[in-house]
Amino acid sequence: MYEYSYGQDEQVTTQDVSPSLQLTKPQHLISLASSGVLVSVDVNLWSATKQDRSISNEITASKNADRSAGRYTKNLLADHSKHKAVMNYRQTIYNWIKRITYDWNGAQRYLPTAGLSKFMEEYNDHVLSFNTLLDEFEVAYDSIVSDMAFKQGTMFNRDDYPTKEAMRGKFRINLYVNDVPMNDYRCNVAQDLADDLFSTYSSQTERIIENIVTDQITRMKDVMESLSHCCGYDKLTEVDKHGEPKLKKRKIYDTTIEKAHELCESYKTFNLTNNAELEQARQKLASVLDGVTADNVRESDAVRDHVKRGVDEVLNKFGAFNCFQD
């Protein structure tokens, strides 16, 4: 139900080209190429809608309007829950890939090599979940179509509905993985054109790198602020025997602890600009979370306070880092 499409680098060579006319890739893009791959996921669906010209003509005529003034689109399955579940899962997949990758160019996303194994594991889980929802919809399909004969009234046309096999074929998930291009650009062009191309090429790459680093910083700040909040307490309206407000522990989420560990591990090998401040923050956060699980924090006030103090200390340190200035 899914397929891989791996891109191959094209080897471009030009003999007898003057060194002054060679356009060479900036070194930082070679770093990008060796540190990750480009991925995209296409999810194809059957919308189960169809335009009906006869109904459109009937409606425009009843309103004394020109036939081209409106169109009527039939919702063939009347938003049946099993069909909607498959349709909505596409957004789940797109939200997932956006969360664990970085913007590159349109549908293509940049995935650090360090996260490739986890990406493939989670992708396969999403394919399984998608196919499970599709299987459930397929089993119920004939019954749903029969039910539409009543819900659609005189609008119902059995020819609007594909066979079960044809319907199934309209749903697909395709994963495409491509290398970041490694080849140098050698162009036998005028020097002015080579300079213009290099300038544009370099500035585009700088923007990509800046966006990735900014995204990394934002993700780390967000997870630490979430950790700090969760490890804190809420003051209740009730008071203790000393007249002080009673405190209630905030809920600790497994996903928050897991995400913090994942960022520390990922950033250990994926720091494109070798940003010293980002690495220091990563090391300090990793030290605070060493051996810490969500269960530890829930069960031990000492661990909760340790994580709270440690994370707050790192956050305060962030305020002095140039790379974390807003």
Summary of the structure (lengths in Angstrom):
residues: 326
radius of gyration: 27.8
end to end distance: 44.3
largest distance: 89.5
contacts: 847
relative contact order: 0.14
helix: 59%
strand: 16%
